[in-house]
Amino acid sequence: MGERWFTSPLNFADEVRRSFRFASRIRLHDVTLRDGEQQAGIVFSTDDKIRIAEKLAEVGVHRIEAASGPSSGAICPRRSSPSRAA
């Protein structure tokens, strides 16, 4: 168990661990960058997004979904509407 988060002690119980059956190959798909900013009050800076993506890649995440441009001002600033010729 870590100091910064709680992990149930049941995860380490022999009777529980004996029933674990993991595939020989596990692929991880993370949506932190896509969904993280959808939470009220959460805004990632460009540096935050880069650091998050680097750490996810460092620990072996196979697929990292980033926010689409229009929903993420830090990566893709919103542009004002083009002016119309009169």
C-alpha positions as CSV (number, residue, x, y, z in Angstrom):
1,M,0.0,0.0,0.0
2,G,1.2,3.5,-0.8
3,E,1.3,6.5,1.5
4,R,-0.6,8.7,-1.0
5,W,-3.5,6.3,-1.9
6,F,-5.4,3.5,-0.4
7,T,-5.3,0.0,-1.7
8,S,-7.5,-2.6,-0.1
9,P,-5.5,-5.2,2.0
10,L,-7.7,-7.8,0.3
11,N,-5.7,-7.3,-2.9
12,F,-2.8,-8.9,-1.0
13,A,-4.7,-11.8,0.7
14,D,-3.5,-15.2,-0.5
15,E,-7.1,-16.5,-1.0
16,V,-7.8,-13.5,-3.3
17,R,-4.4,-13.6,-5.2
18,R,-4.8,-17.3,-5.9
19,S,-7.9,-16.5,-8.0
20,F,-6.1,-13.9,-10.2
21,R,-5.9,-15.0,-13.8
22,F,-4.1,-12.4,-15.9
23,A,-3.7,-12.6,-19.6
24,S,-0.1,-13.2,-20.8
25,R,-0.3,-9.7,-22.5
26,I,-2.0,-6.7,-20.9
27,R,-2.4,-3.5,-22.8
28,L,-3.2,-0.3,-21.1
29,H,-5.4,2.5,-22.5
30,D,-5.5,5.8,-20.6
31,V,-7.9,8.7,-21.0
32,T,-6.6,11.0,-18.3
33,L,-5.7,13.8,-20.8
34,R,-9.1,13.4,-22.6
35,D,-11.4,13.1,-19.6
36,G,-9.3,14.8,-16.9
37,E,-10.2,18.3,-17.9
38,Q,-13.9,17.5,-18.2
39,Q,-14.1,17.6,-14.4
40,A,-15.2,21.0,-13.1
41,G,-12.3,23.2,-12.1
42,I,-9.6,21.0,-13.7
43,V,-7.4,22.7,-16.3
44,F,-4.1,21.2,-17.4
45,S,-1.4,23.5,-18.7
46,T,0.5,22.5,-21.8
47,D,3.4,21.5,-19.5
48,D,1.1,19.5,-17.3
49,K,-0.2,17.6,-20.4
50,I,3.3,16.9,-21.6
51,R,4.5,15.6,-18.2
52,I,1.4,13.4,-17.8
53,A,1.9,11.9,-21.3
54,E,5.6,11.3,-20.6
55,K,4.9,9.6,-17.3
56,L,2.2,7.4,-18.8
57,A,4.5,6.4,-21.7
58,E,7.3,5.8,-19.1
59,V,5.2,3.3,-17.2
60,G,4.2,1.5,-20.4
61,V,0.8,2.7,-21.2
62,H,0.1,1.6,-24.8
63,R,-2.5,4.1,-25.8
64,I,-2.9,7.6,-24.5
65,E,-5.9,9.6,-25.6
66,A,-5.5,13.3,-25.6
67,A,-8.3,15.9,-25.6
68,S,-9.5,17.1,-28.9
69,G,-8.4,20.6,-29.9
70,P,-11.7,22.4,-29.3
71,S,-12.1,21.2,-25.7
72,S,-8.5,22.0,-24.7
73,G,-7.4,25.6,-24.7
74,A,-4.0,24.8,-23.3
75,I,-3.0,22.8,-26.4
76,C,-5.1,24.3,-29.1
77,P,-6.2,27.9,-28.2
78,R,-9.6,28.8,-29.3
79,R,-9.7,31.1,-32.3
80,S,-12.0,34.0,-32.6
81,S,-14.5,33.7,-35.4
82,P,-13.2,34.8,-38.8
83,S,-14.3,38.3,-39.7
84,R,-16.7,38.4,-42.6
85,A,-16.1,40.7,-45.5
86,A,-18.9,43.3,-45.8
